[in-house]
Amino acid sequence: MPFRSHMTLALEEARAAAARGEVPVGAVVVDPAGRVVARAGNRTREWCDPTAHAEVVAIREACRALGTERLMGHDLYVTLEPCPICAGAISAARIARLYYGAADPKSGGVAQGPRVFSHPQCHHAPEVYDGIADAESAALLRAFFAGRR
């Protein structure tokens, strides 16, 4: 099956999150056949939940929809490099491939900071592909925070 990016859907979720006053991050879980299983944006403020990051919400929804705690063979598209919390959830869910947009030098946990998937105690590390729609992802974040300053 040829590669098809689902980052456009993740960007839609990020824009919807920004419209709700959330940091504009969006995530999409895709099954091995290329079908979207779940999609979400950040909801930390709306739900008063510091763990309601787009990745965690999408993973929870996908697991609930499929009736399983593991998403083996599934892909995750996210607009921003996952933080350490999200990287841990991605590992625990056994996501096969992670595609992300903008790098996060301040709070990232994949290529920056603690590099969760490289840690010897990480039980599962997905294949990681970065820089997917990174310019658009970064622009959304810059515009959001410029409006807050």
C-alpha positions in Angstrom: 0.0 0.0 0.0 1.5 3.4 -0.9 2.2 5.9 1.9 -0.6 8.4 2.5 -0.1 11.1 5.1 -3.0 11.9 7.4 -1.3 15.1 8.7 -4.0 17.2 7.1 -6.5 15.7 9.5 -4.2 16.3 12.4 -3.8 19.9 11.4 -7.6 20.3 11.3 -7.7 19.0 14.8 -5.0 21.5 15.8 -7.0 24.4 14.3 -10.1 23.2 16.2 -8.1 23.1 19.4 -6.9 26.6 18.9 -10.5 27.8 18.3 -11.3 26.3 21.7 -8.5 28.2 23.3 -6.2 25.1 23.6 -2.6 24.9 22.4 -3.1 23.9 18.7 -1.9 20.3 18.6 -3.8 17.6 16.7 -3.4 13.9 16.5 -4.9 11.1 14.3 -4.6 7.3 14.8 -4.7 5.2 11.6 -5.2 1.4 11.4 -2.9 -0.8 9.3 -5.4 -0.6 6.4 -5.1 3.2 6.4 -8.5 3.9 8.0 -8.8 6.7 10.6 -9.7 5.1 13.9 -9.6 8.3 16.1 -8.7 11.9 15.9 -8.4 14.5 18.6 -7.0 17.9 19.6 -5.7 19.1 22.9 -8.3 19.4 25.6 -6.3 20.1 28.7 -8.1 23.4 29.6 -11.6 22.3 28.5 -11.4 19.1 30.6 -9.2 20.5 33.4 -6.9 17.5 32.7 -3.2 17.9 32.3 -3.0 14.6 30.5 -5.6 15.5 27.9 -3.0 16.1 25.2 -4.1 15.4 21.6 -2.0 12.2 21.4 -3.4 10.7 24.7 -7.0 11.6 23.8 -6.6 10.0 20.3 -5.0 6.9 21.7 -7.7 6.6 24.4 -10.5 7.0 21.8 -8.8 4.5 19.4 -8.4 1.9 22.2 -12.0 2.3 23.3 -13.3 2.0 19.7 -11.3 -1.1 19.1 -11.8 -2.7 22.6 -8.1 -3.1 23.3 -5.3 -1.4 25.2 -2.7 -2.0 22.4 -2.6 -0.4 18.9 -0.1 -2.7 17.3 0.3 -1.9 13.6 -1.3 1.5 14.0 0.2 4.8 13.0 -0.1 8.1 14.9 0.1 11.5 13.2 0.6 14.5 15.4 1.4 18.1 14.6 4.0 18.6 17.3 6.8 16.4 18.6 5.3 14.4 21.5 6.2 15.4 25.1 7.5 12.8 27.5 4.0 12.0 28.8 2.7 11.4 25.2 5.8 9.4 24.2 5.2 7.1 27.2 1.6 6.6 26.1 2.7 5.9 22.5 5.1 3.3 23.8 2.6 1.7 26.1 0.0 1.5 23.3 2.6 -0.1 21.0 2.0 2.4 18.2 4.0 1.1 15.1 4.9 4.4 13.4 4.9 8.0 14.7 4.7 10.8 12.2 5.1 14.3 13.6 5.3 17.9 12.3 7.1 20.6 14.3 10.0 19.8 16.6 9.6 20.9 20.2 12.9 22.1 21.7 11.3 23.2 24.9 9.0 20.2 25.8 9.7 17.5 23.3 10.4 14.0 24.5 11.3 12.2 21.3 14.2 14.0 19.5 14.6 16.5 22.3 14.8 16.3 26.1 14.6 12.9 27.6 14.3 11.0 24.2 11.9 8.5 25.7 12.2 5.9 22.9 16.0 5.8 23.2 15.8 5.0 27.0 16.9 1.5 27.9 13.7 1.0 30.0 11.4 1.9 27.1 9.5 -1.3 26.3 8.5 -0.3 22.8 9.8 2.3 20.4 7.8 3.1 17.2 9.4 4.0 13.9 9.7 7.8 14.0 9.3 10.2 11.0 9.6 13.9 11.8 9.1 17.1 9.8 5.8 16.1 8.2 4.0 19.4 7.5 6.4 21.0 10.0 6.1 24.5 8.6 2.3 24.6 8.8 2.4 23.0 12.3 4.9 25.5 13.6 3.1 28.4 12.0 -0.1 27.4 13.9 1.8 27.3 17.2 3.6 30.7 16.6 0.3 32.4 15.7 -1.5 31.0 18.8 1.3 32.1 21.2 1.7 35.5 19.5 -1.9 36.2 20.2 -1.4 35.3 23.9 1.6 37.6 24.4 
